[in-house]
Amino acid sequence: MITDRHGILLPEPLAYFLTWPTYGAWLPGDDRGWIQYHRGVQLPDPVKRLEARARMADRECRLNRKQGKVVETAIVAHCGVRNWKLHAGNCRSNHLHVVVTAPAHPDEVRNQLKAWSTRKLKEFERSTATSGSSKDAPVRARWWAARGSKRYINDEDSLEAAILYVRDAQGGPP
C-alpha cells in the first residue's frame, strides 16, 4: 500500500506514468498553460513567464538525439538495477515519458531516474568534449525541471493506453 500526500492509504497501482520536462522548457506562465503545484492547470501569464525566465539559474535545456539515447539507456539500466519493470520510455528534446512498475512512491522513482540520467548525461558531455577543451570543462548543472507529472495506472486498459502513447504517439525523432 502507498499513501497520498494526506497520508491516506491507497491500493498499489499497476504502474506509474511519469513525465518531466527539461530545465526551462515549460515555465510558470507558459503560453500553453501550465501546472501550479497543488493548484492544477493555470492559464497563460506572460508576466509570470518573464519573471520565471529571469530567475533561471541556467539556460533552457534542449536534448539532442545522442543525449536522448543516453537518457533512455540510463533509464533502462536503473530500472534493471532496481528490478523495476519498465513498460515504456521516450526521451524527447524537452521532456521525458516513462511508464514503470516499482515498489516505491512515484516521486522517489522519478527522482532516482532523473538523478541517474543527469549523472550519465554529465559523463557523456565530459567524454565528448571537443579536443581543444578540457575534460574538466563545466557541463550543464541543471538538466531537468524540479518536478513533473505522476499518474497512477490502476487497470490493464490504462496501462496499455499509456504504453501506446509513450511508444507510438510522440511523433518522429526528438
NUMIKOL-992170 format. One record per atom (N, C-alpha, C): x, y, z. Coordinates in steps of 0.1 Angstrom, whole numbers, padded with zeros to 4 digits, always signed. Layout:
BEGIN
XYZ...
END
This chain:
BEGIN
+0008-0012+0000+0000+0000+0000+0009+0013+0000+0004+0023-0006+0011+0036-0006+0001+0046+0000+0007+0058+0003-0002+0068+0009-0001+0080-0001-0012+0088-0001-0012+0100-0008-0006+0111+0000-0006+0124-0005+0000+0135+0002-0007+0138+0015-0018+0132+0018-0026+0135+0030-0024+0123+0040-0016+0113+0036-0014+0101+0044-0025+0091+0043-0034+0092+0034-0044+0082+0032-0039+0070+0024-0041+0058+0029-0037+0046+0022-0044+0044+0009-0037+0040-0001-0042+0038-0015-0038+0024-0019-0046+0018-0028-0042+0005-0033-0029+0006-0042-0021-0004-0042-0009-0004-0050-0013-0003-0065-0008+0007-0072-0011+0008-0086-0004-0003-0095-0008-0005-0107-0001-0014-0116+0012-0008-0121+0011+0005-0123+0023+0012-0128+0021+0027-0125+0032+0034-0129+0031+0049-0129+0034+0054-0143+0028+0065-0146+0031+0072-0159+0037+0085-0154+0050+0086-0156+0058+0097-0151+0063+0106-0163+0062+0119-0162+0066+0128-0172+0073+0139-0165+0085+0144-0171+0091+0156-0165+0098+0163-0177+0097+0176-0176+0104+0184-0187+0118+0187-0184+0125+0191-0194+0139+0196-0193+0138+0209-0186+0150+0214-0181+0151+0226-0174+0147+0238-0183+0137+0246-0179+0133+0258-0186+0124+0256-0197+0120+0243-0200+0112+0240-0212+0097+0244-0210+0092+0244-0198+0078+0247-0195+0078+0255-0182+0079+0268-0184+0079+0277-0172+0066+0281-0167+0065+0285-0155+0052+0291-0150+0048+0303-0159+0036+0303-0163+0031+0314-0172+0031+0310-0186+0036+0298-0190+0038+0294-0204+0026+0296-0212+0028+0299-0225+0017+0302-0234+0007+0290-0236+0012+0278-0233+0004+0266-0235-0004+0263-0222-0003+0272-0212-0009+0269-0199+0002+0262-0191+0000+0260-0178+0010+0254-0170+0004+0249-0157+0011+0241-0150+0006+0234-0138+0012+0241-0126+0004+0246-0117+0009+0252-0105+0008+0241-0094+0019+0238-0087+0020+0228-0077+0008+0229-0067+0001+0218-0066-0011+0217-0057-0022+0226-0061-0022+0233-0072-0033+0242-0076-0038+0238-0090-0031+0229-0097-0036+0225-0110-0033+0234-0122-0040+0232-0132-0038+0239-0145-0041+0254-0144-0032+0262-0149-0033+0277-0149-0032+0282-0163-0039+0293-0165-0039+0300-0178-0025+0306-0181-0022+0309-0193-0010+0316-0197-0009+0329-0190+0003+0333-0186+0005+0346-0179+0019+0351-0184+0019+0360-0194+0032+0365-0199+0041+0371-0189+0035+0378-0179+0044+0384-0169+0050+0374-0160+0042+0364-0156+0048+0353-0148+0059+0345-0155+0057+0343-0168+0067+0337-0176+0080+0345-0177+0079+0358-0179+0091+0366-0179+0098+0366-0166+0090+0366-0155+0096+0365-0142+0103+0352-0139+0097+0341-0144+0103+0328-0142+0116+0327-0151+0116+0332-0163+0127+0332-0171+0139+0340-0165+0136+0351-0159+0146+0359-0153+0152+0352-0140+0145+0344-0134+0150+0336-0122+0158+0324-0126+0158+0320-0138+0165+0308-0142+0180+0309-0139+0185+0298-0134+0200+0297-0130+0208+0291-0141+0202+0287-0152+0210+0281-0163+0201+0283-0175+0207+0282-0187+0199+0283-0199+0189+0272-0201+0180+0274-0209+0170+0263-0212+0177+0251-0218+0172+0239-0214+0179+0227-0218+0170+0220-0230+0177+0218-0241+0171+0210-0252+0181+0199-0254+0176+0186-0254+0184+0175-0256+0185+0171-0271+0196+0168-0276+0198+0163-0289+0195+0148-0289+0196+0141-0301+0193+0127-0302+0202+0119-0294+0215+0122-0294+0225+0114-0287+0223+0115-0272+0220+0127-0267+0217+0129-0253+0204+0121-0249+0194+0121-0258+0182+0114-0256+0184+0099-0254+0193+0094-0262+0197+0080-0262+0204+0077-0248+0213+0086-0244+0220+0084-0231+0209+0083-0220+0199+0092-0220+0189+0092-0210+0181+0079-0211+0177+0075-0222+0169+0062-0223+0177+0050-0219+0190+0050-0222+0199+0039-0217+0200+0039-0202+0201+0051-0196+0202+0052-0182+0190+0048-0175+0178+0051-0181+0165+0047-0175+0164+0031-0175+0168+0025-0186+0167+0011-0187+0177+0004-0177+0189+0010-0176+0199+0004-0167+0194+0005-0152+0189+0017-0149+0185+0019-0135+0173+0010-0131+0163+0009-0140+0152+0000-0138+0157-0014-0136+0167-0018-0143+0173-0031-0142+0179-0033-0128+0187-0023-0124+0194-0024-0111+0183-0025-0100+0172-0018-0101+0162-0017-0090+0152-0028-0092+0153-0036-0102+0142-0046-0105+0129-0040-0107+0128-0028-0113+0116-0022-0117+0112-0026-0131+0099-0028-0134+0095-0031-0147+0093-0019-0155+0101-0016-0165+0100-0005-0174+0091-0010-0186+0079-0004-0187+0070-0007-0197+0073+0001-0210+0076+0013-0208+0079+0022-0220+0087+0034-0215+0095+0040-0224+0102+0052-0221+0105+0059-0234+0104+0072-0233+0106+0080-0246+0112+0094-0242+0124+0096-0245+0131+0109-0242+0129+0118-0254+0123+0129-0253+0122+0139-0263+0132+0151-0261+0132+0160-0269+0141+0172-0268+0138+0180-0256+0126+0181-0251+0123+0189-0240+0115+0183-0229+0113+0170-0229+0106+0162-0219+0109+0147-0220+0104+0140-0210+0106+0126-0209+0094+0119-0204+0090+0108-0210+0078+0100-0205+0084+0086-0201+0079+0081-0190+0083+0068-0185+0070+0061-0180+0068+0049-0183+0058+0040-0177+0065+0029-0170+0063+0028-0157+0072+0019-0149+0063+0014-0137+0066+0001-0134+0061-0005-0122+0072-0006-0112+0070+0000-0100+0081+0000-0090+0074+0000-0076+0081-0007-0067+0075-0007-0053+0080+0005-0045+0079+0016-0050+0083+0029-0044+0073+0040-0048+0074+0051-0040+0065+0062-0043+0069+0068-0057+0060+0073-0065+0064+0078-0078+0073+0089-0078+0073+0098-0067+0082+0109-0066+0096+0103-0065+0098+0093-0057+0111+0087-0055+0116+0080-0068+0107+0073-0075+0111+0067-0087+0115+0078-0097+0107+0088-0099+0111+0099-0108+0124+0106-0104+0126+0108-0091+0138+0115-0086+0151+0106-0089+0149+0093-0087+0161+0084-0090+0164+0084-0105+0153+0083-0113+0156+0083-0128+0162+0096-0133+0157+0107-0127+0163+0120-0131+0178+0120-0126+0181+0116-0114+0195+0116-0109+0204+0107-0118+0200+0095-0121+0208+0086-0129+0210+0092-0143+0199+0098-0149+0200+0103-0162+0210+0115-0162+0209+0123-0151+0218+0135-0150+0232+0131-0150+0235+0121-0141+0249+0116-0140+0254+0111-0153+0246+0103-0160+0250+0098-0173+0252+0109-0184+0243+0119-0183+0244+0130-0193+0257+0138-0190+0261+0140-0177+0273+0147-0174+0285+0139-0179+0285+0126-0176+0296+0117-0181+0297+0118-0196+0286+0117-0203+0286+0118-0218+0292+0131-0222+0287+0142-0216+0292+0155-0220+0307+0157-0218+0312+0151-0207+0327+0152-0204+0334+0143-0214+0329+0132-0218+0336+0123-0227+0336+0128-0241+0326+0136-0245+0326+0141-0258+0330+0156-0260+0337+0161-0249+0342+0174-0250+0352+0176-0262+0351+0187-0269+0359+0189-0281+0374+0188-0277+0382+0185-0287+0396+0182-0285+0403+0194-0279+0399+0207-0282+0406+0218-0277+0401+0222-0263+0391+0216-0258+0386+0219-0244+0390+0209-0234+0390+0213-0222+0394+0204-0211+0382+0194-0208+0386+0182-0204+0377+0172-0200+0370+0177-0187+0377+0186-0180+0371+0192-0167+0363+0204-0169+0360+0208-0182+0352+0219-0185+0338+0218-0179+0333+0229-0174+0319+0227-0167+0309+0222-0177+0301+0214-0172+0289+0209-0180+0277+0215-0173+0266+0214-0180+0253+0219-0175+0250+0214-0161+0246+0223-0153+0242+0220-0139+0228+0215-0138+0219+0221-0146+0205+0217-0145+0200+0212-0158+0196+0199-0157+0191+0192-0169+0175+0191-0169+0170+0191-0157+0155+0188-0156+0148+0198-0147+0135+0200-0150+0127+0208-0141+0126+0202-0127+0123+0209-0117+0122+0204-0104+0112+0193-0102+0101+0194-0108+0091+0184-0106+0087+0178-0119+0075+0172-0120+0070+0166-0132+0056+0161-0128+0051+0153-0138+0037+0147-0136+0039+0133-0132+0029+0129-0123+0028+0114-0120+0014+0110-0120+0012+0099-0127-0002+0094-0128-0002+0080-0124-0011+0076-0116-0012+0062-0111-0020+0054-0122-0015+0043-0126-0022+0035-0135-0028+0023-0127-0041+0021-0128-0047+0011-0119-0054+0000-0126-0054+0000-0139-0060-0011-0146-0053-0014-0159-0055-0026-0165-0047-0030-0177-0050-0022-0189-0062-0017-0191-0065-0009-0202-0058+0005-0202-0057+0010-0190-0050+0023-0188-0035+0021-0190-0030+0009-0185-0016+0006-0187-0013+0005-0202-0021-0002-0210-0019-0004-0224-0020+0010-0231-0029+0018-0227-0030+0032-0233-0018+0040-0231-0013+0040-0219-0001+0048-0215+0011+0043-0223+0013+0030-0224+0024+0024-0232+0023+0028-0246+0011+0027-0252+0010+0031-0266+0012+0045-0268+0008+0054-0259+0010+0068-0260+0025+0071-0260+0032+0066-0250+0047+0068-0249+0054+0063-0261+0051+0051-0265+0058+0044-0276+0055+0049-0290+0042+0052-0292+0038+0054-0306+0032+0068-0309+0029+0076-0299+0022+0089-0302+0031+0101-0299+0044+0099-0300+0053+0111-0297+0058+0117-0310+0053+0113-0322+0058+0118-0334+0071+0112-0338+0079+0118-0347+0091+0113-0351+0103+0115-0341+0115+0115-0346+0126+0117-0337+0125+0130-0329+0131+0130-0317+0130+0141-0308+0134+0154-0315
END
